[in-house]
């Protein structure tokens, strides 16, 4: 069964790479390489996850927000549940943007398989890289410094996954991917400034909400934003069809 599925997928990639009239071109070797890289990152992230231990009571008691810079310190006093829920909504909403664009845009809908490939690669690379960094850096989340979080939350493995923000990186990746794809299919569209402004704003708001929920420091959000945006922007870039 696995061999049959792989054979069909490779056949589809070859078919679209050869005949699709789109801004992008798929190449079997490249697609397998990108997918393999993403899976390797995911495997490494899982390995380091198994090596991660939760904070001890002593480690928690020794945390002092005064040891942080003023740029970072203010988020240790944040713990908004509403901000956390709203950031989740923006995260989930951003994941359907490429799908919605493809469904409602005729020129993109004809290229659904190619766009689905770009979407899958962007999601795989970004999520895998984010989790690998989280599980190797093991930075303590801001809420652990404060007094509002429960001890159970502070003792969870999740409390050591502050750097960098997965919400910011994944939202940025999907928003910039969507904006880049739209721009490539509609290079002369008058809506491009609106599309790019929206793509830049949604992950910025998501990052702010992650800070006011006590989940991330400003540097977590900044690095997540830049990393996700770069992946979302350059995955379409490396698939651009070469002009004859």
N, C-alpha and C positions, 0 to 999 in steps of 0.2 A: 504493500500500500504506500509506504513512504517513498519507494523508488518511483511509483507511478505518479504521485503528486509532484515530486521533484522534476520528473521528465516533462510533465504538463506545464509546470511553471517556467522551465527553461525554454520550452517551445514557444510559449506566449511572449517571453522576453525577446526571443529572437525575432518573432513575427512583428512585434511592435517596433523593435529597434530598426527593422528593415523597411517597414511600410508606413509607419505613422508619420503624418505630416503635422508636426508640432514643433514648438521651440526646443524640445528635448529629444535626446536619443539614448536609448538603453543599450548597454553592451553587456553581454552575459558575464564575461570575466570581471568587469568592474563591479557589476551588481553583486556577484558572489563575494568579491573582495570586501565590499562595504558591509555586506550582511555578516560576513565572517568576523570582521573587525568588531562589529557591534556585539555579536554573540561572545567573542573573546572578552570584551570589557564586562559584559554581564556575568560571565563565569568568574572573572577576577573579583568583581564586586561581591558575588555570593561567597567566594572563599574568604575574603576579609570580613564579611559580615559574621561568619561563623567564629572568627577570632576576636570579635568585639565583646567586651564585658561591660555590664552596666556600671555606673558610678557607685561607689560605696558611700555609706553614710558619712564616713570621715571626709571623703573627698567633697561631698556636698557641703558639709559644715565649714570647710576651709575656703569655699568660694567667697570672694569679696568683690563687689561691683566697683569698688574704688580702684581696683587693679586695672580696670578697663579705661580706655580713653573716653573723653566726654562725647566724642562722636558716636561711640558704641553704647555708652552706659545707660542712656535714657530708655532703651528698649527693655532693660531688665525690670522696669516698673510697669510694663504693659502686659495686659492679659485679657484682651477683649475677645469674648466668644463670638460676638457678631462679626468682628473682623475676620476671624478664622473661617466662619461659614461663608462669608462673602468672597473670601479668597478662593475657597473651594469651588464656588459657583463660576467664578471667572476662569479658573483652571479647566473645569469640565466643559464650559462653554467654548473655550479656545480650541479644544480638541476637535470640535465639529466644524470649525471654520473651513478647512480645506475641503471637507466633504460637502458642505453647503454650497461653496463656490462651484464645485464640480457638478453638482446636481442642477443648479440653476443657470449655469452658463453653458450655452450650446457648444461653443468651440472647445471648452474644457471637458464637457461631458463625453465628447467623442474620443477623448484621450484619457479616459478614466483609469485604465490600467497603469499607464505611465505615471499619472499623478498619485495613484495609490502606492506605487513603488517608492516615489519620493517621500510620501507621507510616512510609510513604514520605516524607511531608512532613517529619516529624521527622528522619529519617535524612539527607535531602537538605540541609535547612537547617543542621543541626548539623555535618555533615562539611564542607560547603562553607565555612561561617563559620570553622570550626577551621583549615582549610587556608589560607584567606585571611589570617588573623591570623598563622599560622606563617610564611607566605611574605612577609609585610611586616615583621614584627618581627625575624625571623631571629636569635633568641636562641641562643647557644651552649649545647649540652647539658652537663650536669655532668661526664660521663665524659671530655670533652675536656680538662678541667683535671687529671685524674688520670693515672696511669702504667700502668694495666692495659689500657686499650683499645689496639687496634692503630692504627698511623698511617693505615692505609687507612680505618678507621672515622672517625677524626678529620678526614680530608680529604673525607669524603662530604658531599653536600648535606643528608642527614638529620641531620648533626651540628649544623646550624643551625636545627633545628625544635623547639626546646625549649618555647617559649611559644606556646600553652598546651597542656596534655596532651590529646591526642586520645583516649587510652584512658579517661581520667577523664571527659571530656565525653561521649563516645559511650556509655559504660556508664551514666552518670547519666541521659542522655537516654532510653535505652531502659527503664531501671528505673523512672524517675519516670513515663514514659508508661504503662507497664504498671500501676503502682499507681493512677494517676489513672483509667485506663479501668476497672479492676476496681472502684474506689470508685464510679464513676458508674453502673455497671451493678448494683452491690450496695451501695447507700447504707446499708443497715441491717446489713450483715454484721459478725459478731463477729470476723472475721479481718482487718479493716482495719488495726488496730494492728500486726499481724504483717507484713502486706503492706507498709506504709509503712516499718516498721523495716528490713525486708529491702531495700527499694528504696534506703534511705539508706546502708545498710551496705556493700552490694556495691561501689559506686563508691568509697567511702572506702577499702576494702581494696585495690581496684585502684590507687588513687592512691598508697597507701603502698608497694605493690610496685613501681610505676614509679620511686619515689624510691630504694628500696633496690637497684634495678637500674642506677642511675646515669643514667637517661633524663631525669628531670625534677627541677626545683627545687620546693620546697614551694609557692611562689606559682603555678607552672605548674599544679599539681594543684588548688589552691584555685579558681583562675579557671576551669579546665576543668570542675570539679565544678559550680560555681554556674551557669555558662553552659549546660551540658548539661541540668542539672536544670530550669532555667527553660524551655528549649525543650520538653522532654518534658512539663512540667506545663501550659504555656499553649497548646500546639497543640490538645489536647482542649478547653481552656477556650473558645477562640474559635469552636469548632464546636458548642457547647452549643445544643440545641434550645430556642428561646424558648417559654415556657409561655404558653398562651392566657389 
